[in-house]
Amino acid sequence: MDALSTDQIPLHADWYMTDGASVVGPIDTGVLMRAIAIGHVDESSLVWRHPWPEWRRMGSVREVQALRRAQSSNAPSWMPSGSWAPPSPAAWQLAKAAARIATACDERELVTLTMQAAMDHVRASVALAHRPQGAFGALETRAAVGPGLLASLGAEIGPRDPAIMAARTGAKVLDVAEGSRAAGAAFDRLGIASGLRGVALVPIYSGTGLVAVLELGKRGQPFRKSDSEWLHAVARKASARLARKRRAHPSAPLA
């Protein structure tokens, strides 16, 4: 912008705003969000903050988009507090996943929706869902997403399978290149899709009972270490949904 170049703004500043003729700032995030919420700031205005290399349209800023989502999901009279801050992208994705899981009619659909939400967030290429079949702790593959994996449906997996054993202790991501037994076992099932670099294991529990184990595979690059935290969180959302459903309908059969 001609009005003010970014090298003229002190690095400790928060937000600066311009309409092309004058510049206002620094502005605290909470103050700016409240001004936008009540319509005192036009979203066509430009904003800048360190270390952005250039000015941006107000409406394209992540914080403003989060504000609009919060407004649409709360009462019409909702107003951000002075300390309000937008959720992180991961937190927003988790909230979306929870809402998606909440629409499940039964256990089978809940597992499928959780798998889809997990794949979307971590950008997995392929996935399998295994469910206990009762006898001696064995599992059966009940859902498959990805080229060549439909043939896996109905396959039995023993309780001592390294990936299943690793998944029982919590969600985790594994780099195939590290060569762990758990990664190798999952890769043997998912690796029909060439170029797999990482696998993720996600258990879903209902109380202490295992409902399903999800195996996700990713091509091109391994999963990020932070992905395991998000996958653990989404698994907990699924478990909480199951618990609420059981409390509401304690005698209803679960698929």
Secondary structure, DSSP 8 states (H G I E B T S, - for coil): --S--GGGS-TT--EEEE-SS-EEEEE-HHHHHHHHHTT-S-TTSEEE-TT-SS-EEGGGSHHHHHHHHHHHHS-TT----TT-----HHHHHHHHHHHHHTT-SSHHHHHHHHHHHHHHHHT-SEEEEEEE-SGGG-EEEEEEESTT-GGGTT-EE-TT-HHHHHHTT--EEEEGGG--HHHHHHHHHHTTSTTEEEEEEEEEEETTEEEEEEEEEEESS---HHHHHHHHHHHHHHHHHHHHHHHH-TTS---
